[in-house]
């Protein structure tokens, strides 16, 4: 089986001059190849045409996974290619190798293996996921058994592509805006008109949903050291656009720059916004209450490796995106899922990291407390209305 190269995502300066033979990869951009196991052939068309799995079972399987202590949240870096140059991130500086990315067949293999654990929320991230022209097919594959959620800068969105994403089974989409001031947001993201592009993408996603009863569009903002005063305006912007708003604090783990921690007082500001905008700001109150502590002292007891984990663009699994190189726990392309889960549990048992309070950690973690679950229940019930499966 040949794992196809997504030619649409190739950058001119990184385009190889020839293709590798089946089952092989380039090494350091040269013509030297190494053999890699890629598993048995899997037909994407056959997988999508298989109607034997009852779609209504996804909700039940997600609840069962939560109740039995199985992972409920998976972040999948579908590409490390990025056309932005964000000041708080270094992913765009990576040596992008498009031929190493997951093929559609890889996503089928991964989706099936994840299904043995139950249904999970799959956050599709990167890089910029919209740079993959097959992103709608990836979503269709994952939505068979899971709940795909997309995070994007808004780059590459059109009404047609927005409709494709929703029709493929996208559960929700977050568009990144960190400053209500367009010029500040553009400087922060390293691209001119990044703000205007994001607004347009939000409108296109909002207007082209196929089921407004559950398909969720929201602005997501990264709270850093210089934009706490922007949070109120961003929440108001979301209200005006008729979408939701989410926020997560920057983690110094990205660059190690201690000066980029967010300012004290974030908890008070955000709790006030939650009181003032209850229909727009759906973040868990217990999650917001810990922002200041997380930024300045860190929070122990991270659930990474237990309730959540990461898959990178080559199917490498780790407890968290920040540990995919230093502490891999297997590869979904080649490893048995039970072995991968055992490795994740071992990584969780040894986990002492307190460096982040990302929403993928904090919003999930507070669900495992009685008060946190109670605060999220209204939002959970709303999101389950009308959702397929």
PEURLIN-V490717 format. One record per residue. PHI is phi in degrees with one decimal (NA if undefined). NEAR is the number of other ideal C-beta (glycine too) atoms within 8 Angstrom. Layout:
phi = (PHI:PHI)
near = (NEAR:NEAR)
This chain:
phi = (NA:-95.3:-81.3:-66.2:-88.0:-71.9:-59.7:-65.0:-98.4:-69.3:-89.4:-53.5:-77.0:-116.1:-68.1:-67.1:-87.4:-151.6:-90.9:-75.1:-74.4:-53.9:76.8:-130.9:-136.5:-68.9:-117.2:52.7:75.9:-94.7:-83.1:-65.9:-126.8:-127.1:-79.7:-131.9:-74.7:-123.9:80.4:-71.9:-58.9:-131.7:-88.1:-63.8:-61.4:-65.3:-62.8:-70.7:-84.6:-76.9:-102.5:-74.6:-85.4:-68.7:-65.6:-65.3:-76.9:-62.6:-61.3:-61.0:-67.9:-67.8:-62.6:-63.8:-60.8:-62.4:-67.7:-99.7:80.5:-82.4:-59.8:-120.6:-135.0:-126.5:-99.1:-119.7:-80.9:-74.2:-160.9:-105.9:-70.8:-149.8:-102.9:-112.1:-134.0:-61.6:-71.0:-101.6:-136.3:-118.2:-58.7:-67.7:-89.6:-64.5:-80.9:-71.1:-124.9:-60.7:-70.6:-92.7:-72.5:-61.4:-84.5:-61.6:-63.2:-61.8:-66.0:-63.3:-59.1:-63.4:-61.9:-66.9:-68.3:-63.8:-62.4:-68.2:-90.4:122.7:-85.9:-134.3:-83.1:-111.5:-87.5:-89.8:-136.4:-169.3:40.3:-112.8:-59.0:-69.2:-73.5:-87.0:-69.3:-99.4:-60.0:-67.1:-72.6:-57.7:-63.0:-62.6:-61.8:-69.9:-72.3:-59.4:-122.7:-132.5:-117.7:-75.9:-131.2:-113.1:-118.2:-144.9:-79.7:100.5:-63.0:80.0:-79.1:-138.0:-56.2:-64.4:-68.5:-59.7:-63.0:-57.0:-62.3:-67.3:-65.0:-72.7:113.4:-61.5:-87.4:-167.8:-143.0:-108.8:-112.9:-80.7:-140.7:-106.9:-138.9:-73.6:-83.7:-56.0:-68.0:-64.4:-62.9:-62.1:-63.9:-65.1:-93.9:76.1:-142.4:-64.5:62.1:-62.6:-65.9:-62.3:-64.3:-65.8:-61.3:-61.7:-63.3:-60.3:-63.5:-67.7:-66.6:-60.7:-85.0:-113.3:-66.0:-96.7:-145.4:-73.6:-71.3:-143.3:-70.7:-106.1:-116.9:-148.9:-86.1:-119.5:-119.5:-96.3:-85.1:-119.4:-81.0:-130.9:-129.1:-59.5:-71.9:-91.8:-62.5:-61.8:-66.4:-68.5:-64.1:-65.3:-60.7:-61.2:-61.3:-64.4:-81.1:75.6:-126.1:-98.1:-130.9:-135.7:-142.2:-140.4:-78.4:-60.1:-110.5:-65.3:-63.2:-62.1:-126.9:78.2:-87.1:-63.6:-70.2:-97.6:-65.0:-74.0:-72.8:-61.1:97.8:-64.1:-57.6:-62.6:-62.7:-71.9:-65.0:-65.2:-65.8:-64.7:-67.6:-81.9:-127.2:-64.5:-85.4:-104.6:-100.3:-96.3:-63.7:-68.3:-57.3:-67.4:-67.2:-67.0:-62.5:-103.3:-59.7:-65.3:-64.5:-62.7:-73.9:-105.0:-119.1:84.8:-119.6:-81.0:83.3:-57.5:-89.6:-57.7:95.6:-115.1:-94.3:-148.6:-159.4:-122.6:-123.0:-94.1:-74.1:-121.0:74.8:-74.6:-102.8:-146.2:-64.4:-156.8:-57.8:-74.9:-118.5:-67.6:-91.2:-85.1:-138.1:-66.2:-116.9:122.7:-139.2:-66.9:-69.4:-119.9:-99.9:-64.9:-64.7:-64.8:-63.9:-61.3:-64.3:-59.5:-65.5:-63.5:-65.2:-64.4:-64.8:-64.9:-62.8:-98.7:-73.4:-119.7:-68.6:-127.0:-79.6:-133.2:-140.4:-58.2:-63.9:-64.8:-91.8:-64.7:-65.3:-78.8:-61.2:-69.3:-67.3:-92.1:-117.6:-60.9:-69.4:-64.4:-63.5:-62.5:-70.1:-88.8:-56.6:-57.9:-67.9:-64.0:-65.9:-64.1:-70.0:-86.5:-67.2:72.3:-64.4:-60.9:70.5)
near = (9:4:8:6:8:11:5:7:12:10:9:5:4:11:7:8:3:5:6:9:6:6:8:9:9:12:8:5:7:6:5:7:10:7:6:7:7:10:8:4:5:10:6:11:6:7:13:9:6:8:4:3:8:5:8:7:10:13:11:8:11:14:8:10:14:9:6:7:5:9:13:12:11:13:13:11:14:14:14:11:12:12:8:12:8:9:8:10:7:7:9:12:4:7:4:9:9:12:10:7:13:10:8:11:13:13:12:12:12:14:14:10:10:14:10:6:10:11:13:14:11:13:12:15:11:14:15:14:14:11:15:13:7:8:13:11:10:14:15:11:14:14:14:13:12:14:12:13:13:14:11:15:13:13:12:8:13:7:8:6:12:14:10:9:14:13:8:11:11:13:12:11:13:12:15:14:14:13:12:9:8:9:7:11:15:13:8:11:14:11:11:4:8:14:13:8:13:15:11:10:14:14:9:13:15:11:8:10:10:7:10:5:7:11:12:9:12:13:17:14:15:11:13:10:9:4:12:11:5:13:15:9:8:16:14:10:12:14:11:6:11:5:11:11:17:13:13:12:14:13:10:11:7:10:7:6:6:6:5:10:10:11:7:6:8:15:11:7:11:13:11:8:12:12:7:7:12:7:4:11:12:7:12:13:9:11:13:12:8:12:14:10:9:13:11:8:6:8:10:6:5:11:12:14:15:10:10:16:14:15:12:12:11:9:12:10:16:14:13:15:10:10:12:13:4:4:8:9:13:10:11:15:13:8:10:5:11:6:9:15:10:8:11:15:10:10:15:12:7:6:10:5:9:8:8:11:12:9:11:10:14:14:12:13:13:15:11:9:8:5:8:14:11:7:10:12:8:6:9:8:8:7:10:8:8:5:12:7:9)
